[in-house]
Amino acid sequence: MQQMKKLLFVFNPHAGKGNIKNSLCDIIDMFTAGGYEVLAYATQAPKDGYEKIVQDGKSYDLIVVSGGDGTLSEAVSALMKLREEDSQLKIPLGYIPAGSTNDFANSLGISRKMTDAAKDILSGEYYDCDIGQFNDSYYVYVAGFGAFTDVSYMTPQSIKNKIGHAAYIVEALKALPKITGQTLTVEHDGETFTDSFIVGLISNSRSIGGMKKLISKDVIFDDGLFEVVLAKTPENAIELSSLIANAATNKLKDKNFITFKTSRVTFTSENEIPWTLDGESGGTHKKVTIINHRKAVRFILENEDLCTEQQAANTDELHKSVRDAVTSQFESTASVVPDYVIEDDTDI
């Protein structure tokens, strides 16, 4: 009998609605029939998946994780930790999304049906994807700061589905009593500038907080570059309305935004600023350096996934029409003074 390859299957039993429990036997059966000896490991607490992969990952031919973006981020961080010891190590990683947001899966077109995602891992091809380093930590697809970076993950999915990423901003304004601008010095590619920003996103994704096309439909996941979007702190309600309208229609060339692509960027501030990494807390920092590690982690993807997602990004006219309607509503109320306060931290 031919010796079977070894597969480590790390899954979060509580991700999403716990649907992995309904598919677990089928998934393990598929992997076994595909020639793998499977060890299934149910995570018990945050960082549990990370520790398991760091401890035992080198002993396996394939690692598969199932859960939300946090579970995936732990797996990628663990693989990057192993690469610190052996830069040539690239254990293939498969992903079966089971969370409520699944930004990475949405970006790469990974099936939401768990058994289909498992099948695609068995028949898929290697795809080496860029990974971000955030000071001494790692992230998969987005690092962010500012007013909206947490709220997107608390916004009801039903609202996101109806009006796309405009819900991201609308819900943030409803949830926050005030919007605080952060003054930062930004350094990248020989350029340095200082300004006050209401939000910043350093990403490698077509989906953030469950909303597609927040950044760009032209994201390339293995080019060694991040898409950076910085929204300047508006001075009054009219400027805020304009910022919202332009963000809702993905018009990020407006004077209120700074956008660029880079492989390395540093942010420095006088105050400790909270950051979010892949939807989880990234801690508070005065100085952050973000580095793109090109093609650092080897995923297994169905070979048509990226093409399918690109086509979807180009043809999603329904979201555009609804966002246009939302924009018109904001523009018609631009002169109304809202019940929140816009502040710059230098004035506090």
N, C-alpha and C positions, 0 to 999 in steps of 0.2 A: 504493500500500500504506500502510495506516495505521501511523503511527509507534508502535513498541512501548514500553511502559513499562519502567523499569529496576529489576531486583531484585538485591540483594546477598545471596548465600546463604553464610553463614559456618558452617562445621561443624567439629566436633572428630572427626577420624577414629578416635580411640582411645577415645571415650566408651563406657561400658558394655562390651560385647564387640566393639565395632567393627562393629556391624550396619549402620551407615549405608552401608558399602561395598556391601552387597547391594541397597540401595534407591536408591542415588545417581542412577543413570541414569533410573530411573522418576520420581523426584522432579523432576529437572531437566526431563524431558520434559513432565510435568504443568504446571510453571510456564511453560514455553515455549508450550505449547498454550493456556495461560490468558492469553496476551498479553504476556508479560514477556521481555525480553532479560536473561538470567541470567548473572551472574558468580559462579562457585563458588570459594570461598576456604577451603582447608583450614588450620586453625590448626596452628602448629608448636611453640608453647610457651605457657606461662601468660601472660596479658595480650595475646597476639597478636591475638585477636578484638577486644579492647577498642581496641587501637591502630588496627586496620583500620577500624573503624566511626567512630572519632573523625576519622581522616584523610579517609575517602572517603564517609562515610554521607550527607552532605548532597546528594550527587549522585544518590541513588536514591529511587525512589517507594515502595519496600517493602524492608524488611530481614527476612530469615528466618534464624534460627539453629537449629542442631541440635547437641545434646550433653547434658551433665548440668546440674545446677543451677549449677555453676561457670561454664559457658559462657554460660548465660542471664544470670547475674549480671554478667558482663563486658559483655554487650550492653546491658543496662539501664543500667549505670554509664556506658557510652559515650554513650548517648542522653541521660542526665541531664547529662553534661559538655557536650554540644552545646546543651542547653537553657540552660545558664549563659550561653552567648553569644547565644542567641535564645530567649526565654522562650515564644514562640508556636510554636516548632518541635515538631511531633509526627509524626515519620516512623513509619508503622505497623510493628509488629513481630509477626512470626509465629514460633511456637516448635514445633519437632519434637523431642520428648524422645528421648534416646538413652542416658541415664545409667542408673545402677543404682538411684537413689533417686527422682529426679524429683518432688520435693515440690510444686513449683508446678504442674506438669502434673496431678498427682493432685488438687490442691485445685480446679483449674478444670475438671476432667473432660476434659482434652485426651487424645486417643486415643494409646495406646501403640504402635499400629501406625503406622509412619512414613508410609506412603503415604496412610493415612486422615487423619493429621494434616495432610499436605500438601494434600489435597483440601479439608479444612475451612478452611484458610487462604484458598484461592481462593474459597470460597463463604461465608465467615464474615462477621461484622459487627464493627465497631469496639467495643472495650470499654476505656475509660480506667481504669487501675488505679492504686491508691495505691503509692507507692514510699517507702522509708525512707532518711533521711540519717543517717549515723553519723559524728559529727564532720565530717570533710571527705570521707568516703567515702559510697557508696550501697549499699543492699542491696534484694533483691526481697521476701523473705518472712519472714526471721527473723534477729534478733541475739540472742545468748545468751552467758551466762557460767556457770561453775560445773562441778560434778562430772560432769554428764551430757551437756554440750553437744557434746563430741567423740565420746563413746562410741557415740551413736546411729548415727553414720555408719560405725562399725566393726562393728556388730552384724550377724551373718549374716542375710540377707534371709529365709531359711527360718524362722528363729526369730521374726522380726518378723511374718511371715505367720501363724504359728500362734497367738501370744498377744498381738498388737497392741503397744501402746506400753508394756505392762508389761515387755516384753523390754528396752526402753530402760533401765529402772532396774535390772532384774536383771543384765543384762550389765555395767552400770557397776559394780555392787557386786562382781562377780566379777573385774573387770579392775583395779580400783583398790585399792592396799594401805591407803589411808586416804581419808576424805572430809573436805575442808577447807572450812569455812565462811568466807565473805567478809563483812566488816563494811562496809556501804555506807550512805551518806546518799542518800535518794531524794527528788527534788523533781518534783512534777507538779500542775498545775491549782491552785496556791495552797496545796498541802499538802506538808509536809516531815516525814520520819521517818527514823530510823536503826535498823538491826538487822543481824543476821548471817544470811546467806542461803546455802543450799547450791546453789541454781540459780536462774537468772533467764532468762526468755524474753520478748522483745518482738517480736510476730509479727503477720503478716497472712496466715494460712494455716490450712487445715484438716488439713494433713499436715506433720509435722516428723520428719525422719529416717526417712521411709517409713511412719510410723504415723499413722493418721487419728484424729481426735477427741481429740488430745492436749490441745488448748486448748478448743475449743468448736465445736459444729455451727452456731453462729449468727454465724460470721464474715462480714462484709460487706467486699468487696474495694475498694470505692470510697467509703467513708463518711468518710475522713479520720482514722480512729482505728485505733490498734494495740490488740491484746489483750496485756496484760501479766500474767504469772504469776511470782510470786516465792515460792519455797519456803524457809521459815525453817530454819535449821540445827537439827536435833533434838539434844536434850540427852542422850539415852540410846537404847539399842537398842529399847525399847518405842515411843518416839516415832518412831523411824525406821521401825519396822514399820507404825505407823499412817499415816505419810506415804506409804509405798509402797502400802499398801492403798487409800488415798484417791486417789492418783494413778492407780492401776491401774483404778479405776472412775470416773475423771473427776469425783470429788467434791472440787472445788477451793474449796469454801466453808469447809473445816475451818480451825481456828485456825492450823494450820501453814502456810497459804497466804495470800498477799495478791494479790488480783486486781483489776484495773481497766482501763478503756479510756481512752486519751488520745491527743492529737495531738503531744504533746511531753513528754519526760521526761529528767531529768538524774541520773546516778549519779556519786557522788564517793566515793573511798576513799583511805586513807593509803598503801596498797600498789598496785603495778602488778598489774592483773587481766587475765588472758587472755580475749579475746572471740572468738566465732565468728560469721561472717556468711555466711548461706546455705551452711553446711557447710564453709566455708573459714576459714582463720585470719584474724582481724580485728585481730591485734596485741594488745599489752598497754597498758593505759591506767589512769591514776588518775582521770580525769574523762571522762565520755562524755555527750554530748547527742544524743538521738535525736529526729528530727523527721519527721512524716508529711507527705509532699508529695501532696496529694490529686489523684487522677486525672492523674498526671504523665506516665505512659507509655501510649501507645495500642497495645493488643494487638489482634490479629484472632482471634476465637473463633467457633466454631460456636454459633449462638444458643441451642441447648438445653444447652450444656455445664454452665452453672451450675445449672440446674434438675435435671439428671441427678445431679450431685454432691450437691446438697442432699437429694435423695430417698435416695441411697445412705447418706448420713450418718444419716438418720433410721431406716433399716431394717436396719442391720447388727447383727442379733441374735447372729450366730455369735461375733463378737469379744466381745460382752458376756458370753456364757455362759462362754467360756474365761477371760476376765479374772476373773469371779467365782470360778472354780475356783482361779486363782492367788492371789487375795486370801485365800481360806480357808486355803490352805497357809501364807501369811505369818502370818496371825493365830494359827494353831496353834503357830507356832514363835517367837512374840514374846518369850518369856521366855529364849530361848537367846542367850547373849552371842556375837556374831559375832567373826571374826578380823580385823576392821578397826578403825580408830581414827577417832573423830569429833573433829575439832579446830576451834577457832576461831582465825583468824589473829592475833587479839589476844593469844593465849596462847603463840604460837610464839616 
